Amino acid sequence: SVGTNTFIWSIDPENGCDILSDSISIFVEDDLIVDAGAGGEILIGSSVNLFGFVNPPAGDIQWSPPDNLSCINCIDPIASPIQTTVYTLSYLTPLGCLQSDSLEIKVFLDIPNTITPDDDGVNDVWNIPEIEKFPDVSVQIFNRWGIEVFSSNGYNEPWDGTTDNEELPTGSYFYVINYNQQGVEN
């Protein structure tokens, strides 16, 4: 149990000396709990509240890595990662015991699934929000037969539903996006 336990020992030397005794008090920390909380998923540009828990609550806490956290020494920081990140909650008890727990926040891009290139000013091109954060991105678009109808390195000019300046028919098209960066999910 948590608290102070006292232990007493005696020494009885065989040479006929008096019995010596002494005592020591030891503080015991039971039920040490460190829980970083549940992981989750967010869209890039969003935030999520981390809910850690430690017991006993009197020690020092620290979240890492510190990047994109509202605070590193609070139990419930707000995280705004720009790529999938594993956050670790480290806890140092008042007696110097160190324990940690981790969680993963996966980051996804919000990729729209429709364009209507009819010159009405709405969804005329395939805008992918936040893609400018990945200057080395490559984008490929294929028709239902697997023929590439669009490709780019970088995505400076959103796709307008054409190939070789020819309008493509209404239909389903498939894409492959390679962000060329660790930690971003499709």
Disulfide bonds with the S-S distance in Angstrom:
Cys71-Cys74 1.60
